[in-house]
Every structure is written in structure tokens, then in C-alpha cells.
């Protein structure tokens, strides 16, 4: 049986700018929000890659271009065929809420580690995963900030090697389904 091997494209994705408009949060002189980006199905064996970072909006706009590459880079991933992006922007978060959010994120990461340990240590799963389960229960005591805007975009036409493409993901208000802004990324092949 002949198998066809899909070609992989090395894709680098960087933050460029984000804009929120038509929502109360846009009027704030300065706000700290969390932005999460999921790279959906980069390869047939990988359903999702996720990245998250803090973004400081000034009157509803955030420009990442003045930041160093290490802060702007979102993904460096081999992609087969096509993929997609799912973006979420949270409500403004205080430093305290940001700490609580990080605890919740750590809880979920630890839970995933416990699941892995249970699968890897057949017969000793409960013993092996119990410290991770206990730590996960202790870490995630508070809830995460609410998502105020989200969007998805299919990337069917990947940039070729050495090419660069600006990609804009439209954002909608999660409650009203109204268009409220965008997140712009650069995709490099």
C-alpha cells in the first residue's frame, strides 16, 4: 500500500497588534488583559498548540511591534497542509486576578501531568499520580478571568519558505456575537 507523505511547512507566528472597539473595556485608559491563541491541527497527530500572554491595552489598542522577538513569538511549528487559529481575550485583570489565573492554569497543567502519569505507570497509576493530583487541588482554588472577545480563522494558504503574511483574526463579543475588534499576527514560512 502506498502512503502519501504530506509536506510540512515551518511556520513562525508573531504578535503584531490587537484592537478592541465598541465595548466598555475599550474606554479604559489602560488595561491588562490575557490573550490566548490556539493553533488548531498543525499536524495530523497534534490537535492543538496553545500560547498565552499578557497584553497591555491603551484605550483599546495594543501594539506589540516595539517588543523583542522573544516576547512577540507565539509559535514555531511545522504545519501540514492547513491549520487554524482560535483567539480569546479576557476581561481586564488586576495583578491579583492574574496570579489567581496563573494558579488555575497550573492546576490544569498538573491535572494533565497526572493523566499522563496514570497512563505511563500502569498498575501504579494511583500511587504515581497522587502527588500531582494533590498539588493540582491546592493550586487551583480561584476561577479564571472571563473571556470578553474571541475569534477563529482558517489558514488555508500557508506562506512559502522565506515569505511573510499578515493575518487578521476578527474578534466577536462572546455575549452579543457583535464584532468588537481584531488580533493581527505575522505568519512566516
Secondary structure as a PSIPRED ss2 file (coil, helix, strand):
# PSIPRED VFORMAT (PSIPRED V4.0)

   1 X C   1.000  0.000  0.000
   2 X C   1.000  0.000  0.000
   3 X C   1.000  0.000  0.000
   4 X C   1.000  0.000  0.000
   5 X C   1.000  0.000  0.000
   6 X C   1.000  0.000  0.000
   7 X C   1.000  0.000  0.000
   8 X E   0.000  0.000  1.000
   9 X E   0.000  0.000  1.000
  10 X E   0.000  0.000  1.000
  11 X E   0.000  0.000  1.000
  12 X E   0.000  0.000  1.000
  13 X E   0.000  0.000  1.000
  14 X E   0.000  0.000  1.000
  15 X E   0.000  0.000  1.000
  16 X E   0.000  0.000  1.000
  17 X E   0.000  0.000  1.000
  18 X E   0.000  0.000  1.000
  19 X E   0.000  0.000  1.000
  20 X E   0.000  0.000  1.000
  21 X C   1.000  0.000  0.000
  22 X C   1.000  0.000  0.000
  23 X C   1.000  0.000  0.000
  24 X H   0.000  1.000  0.000
  25 X H   0.000  1.000  0.000
  26 X H   0.000  1.000  0.000
  27 X H   0.000  1.000  0.000
  28 X C   1.000  0.000  0.000
  29 X C   1.000  0.000  0.000
  30 X C   1.000  0.000  0.000
  31 X E   0.000  0.000  1.000
  32 X E   0.000  0.000  1.000
  33 X E   0.000  0.000  1.000
  34 X E   0.000  0.000  1.000
  35 X E   0.000  0.000  1.000
  36 X E   0.000  0.000  1.000
  37 X E   0.000  0.000  1.000
  38 X E   0.000  0.000  1.000
  39 X E   0.000  0.000  1.000
  40 X E   0.000  0.000  1.000
  41 X E   0.000  0.000  1.000
  42 X E   0.000  0.000  1.000
  43 X E   0.000  0.000  1.000
  44 X C   1.000  0.000  0.000
  45 X C   1.000  0.000  0.000
  46 X E   0.000  0.000  1.000
  47 X E   0.000  0.000  1.000
  48 X E   0.000  0.000  1.000
  49 X E   0.000  0.000  1.000
  50 X E   0.000  0.000  1.000
  51 X E   0.000  0.000  1.000
  52 X E   0.000  0.000  1.000
  53 X E   0.000  0.000  1.000
  54 X E   0.000  0.000  1.000
  55 X E   0.000  0.000  1.000
  56 X E   0.000  0.000  1.000
  57 X E   0.000  0.000  1.000
  58 X E   0.000  0.000  1.000
  59 X C   1.000  0.000  0.000
  60 X C   1.000  0.000  0.000
  61 X E   0.000  0.000  1.000
  62 X E   0.000  0.000  1.000
  63 X E   0.000  0.000  1.000
  64 X C   1.000  0.000  0.000
  65 X C   1.000  0.000  0.000
  66 X C   1.000  0.000  0.000
  67 X C   1.000  0.000  0.000
  68 X C   1.000  0.000  0.000
  69 X H   0.000  1.000  0.000
  70 X H   0.000  1.000  0.000
  71 X H   0.000  1.000  0.000
  72 X H   0.000  1.000  0.000
  73 X E   0.000  0.000  1.000
  74 X E   0.000  0.000  1.000
  75 X E   0.000  0.000  1.000
  76 X E   0.000  0.000  1.000
  77 X E   0.000  0.000  1.000
  78 X E   0.000  0.000  1.000
  79 X E   0.000  0.000  1.000
  80 X E   0.000  0.000  1.000
  81 X C   1.000  0.000  0.000
  82 X C   1.000  0.000  0.000
  83 X E   0.000  0.000  1.000
  84 X E   0.000  0.000  1.000
  85 X E   0.000  0.000  1.000
  86 X E   0.000  0.000  1.000
  87 X E   0.000  0.000  1.000
  88 X E   0.000  0.000  1.000
  89 X E   0.000  0.000  1.000
  90 X E   0.000  0.000  1.000
  91 X C   1.000  0.000  0.000
  92 X C   1.000  0.000  0.000
  93 X C   1.000  0.000  0.000
  94 X C   1.000  0.000  0.000
  95 X H   0.000  1.000  0.000
  96 X H   0.000  1.000  0.000
  97 X H   0.000  1.000  0.000
  98 X H   0.000  1.000  0.000
  99 X H   0.000  1.000  0.000
 100 X H   0.000  1.000  0.000
 101 X H   0.000  1.000  0.000
 102 X H   0.000  1.000  0.000
 103 X H   0.000  1.000  0.000
 104 X H   0.000  1.000  0.000
 105 X H   0.000  1.000  0.000
 106 X H   0.000  1.000  0.000
 107 X H   0.000  1.000  0.000
 108 X H   0.000  1.000  0.000
 109 X H   0.000  1.000  0.000
 110 X H   0.000  1.000  0.000
 111 X H   0.000  1.000  0.000
 112 X H   0.000  1.000  0.000
 113 X H   0.000  1.000  0.000
 114 X H   0.000  1.000  0.000
 115 X H   0.000  1.000  0.000
 116 X H   0.000  1.000  0.000
 117 X H   0.000  1.000  0.000
 118 X H   0.000  1.000  0.000
 119 X H   0.000  1.000  0.000
 120 X H   0.000  1.000  0.000
 121 X C   1.000  0.000  0.000
 122 X C   1.000  0.000  0.000
 123 X C   1.000  0.000  0.000
 124 X C   1.000  0.000  0.000
 125 X H   0.000  1.000  0.000
 126 X H   0.000  1.000  0.000
 127 X H   0.000  1.000  0.000
 128 X H   0.000  1.000  0.000
 129 X H   0.000  1.000  0.000
 130 X H   0.000  1.000  0.000
 131 X H   0.000  1.000  0.000
 132 X H   0.000  1.000  0.000
 133 X H   0.000  1.000  0.000
 134 X H   0.000  1.000  0.000
 135 X H   0.000  1.000  0.000
 136 X H   0.000  1.000  0.000
 137 X H   0.000  1.000  0.000
 138 X H   0.000  1.000  0.000
 139 X H   0.000  1.000  0.000
 140 X C   1.000  0.000  0.000
 141 X C   1.000  0.000  0.000
 142 X C   1.000  0.000  0.000
 143 X C   1.000  0.000  0.000
 144 X C   1.000  0.000  0.000
 145 X C   1.000  0.000  0.000
 146 X C   1.000  0.000  0.000
 147 X E   0.000  0.000  1.000
 148 X E   0.000  0.000  1.000
 149 X E   0.000  0.000  1.000
 150 X E   0.000  0.000  1.000
 151 X E   0.000  0.000  1.000
 152 X E   0.000  0.000  1.000
 153 X E   0.000  0.000  1.000
 154 X E   0.000  0.000  1.000
 155 X E   0.000  0.000  1.000
 156 X C   1.000  0.000  0.000
 157 X C   1.000  0.000  0.000
 158 X C   1.000  0.000  0.000
 159 X C   1.000  0.000  0.000
 160 X C   1.000  0.000  0.000
 161 X C   1.000  0.000  0.000
 162 X C   1.000  0.000  0.000
 163 X C   1.000  0.000  0.000
 164 X E   0.000  0.000  1.000
 165 X E   0.000  0.000  1.000
 166 X E   0.000  0.000  1.000
 167 X E   0.000  0.000  1.000
 168 X E   0.000  0.000  1.000
 169 X E   0.000  0.000  1.000
 170 X E   0.000  0.000  1.000
 171 X E   0.000  0.000  1.000
 172 X E   0.000  0.000  1.000
 173 X E   0.000  0.000  1.000
 174 X C   1.000  0.000  0.000
 175 X C   1.000  0.000  0.000
 176 X C   1.000  0.000  0.000
 177 X C   1.000  0.000  0.000
 178 X C   1.000  0.000  0.000
 179 X E   0.000  0.000  1.000
 180 X E   0.000  0.000  1.000
 181 X E   0.000  0.000  1.000
 182 X E   0.000  0.000  1.000
 183 X E   0.000  0.000  1.000
 184 X E   0.000  0.000  1.000
 185 X E   0.000  0.000  1.000
 186 X E   0.000  0.000  1.000
 187 X E   0.000  0.000  1.000
 188 X E   0.000  0.000  1.000
 189 X C   1.000  0.000  0.000
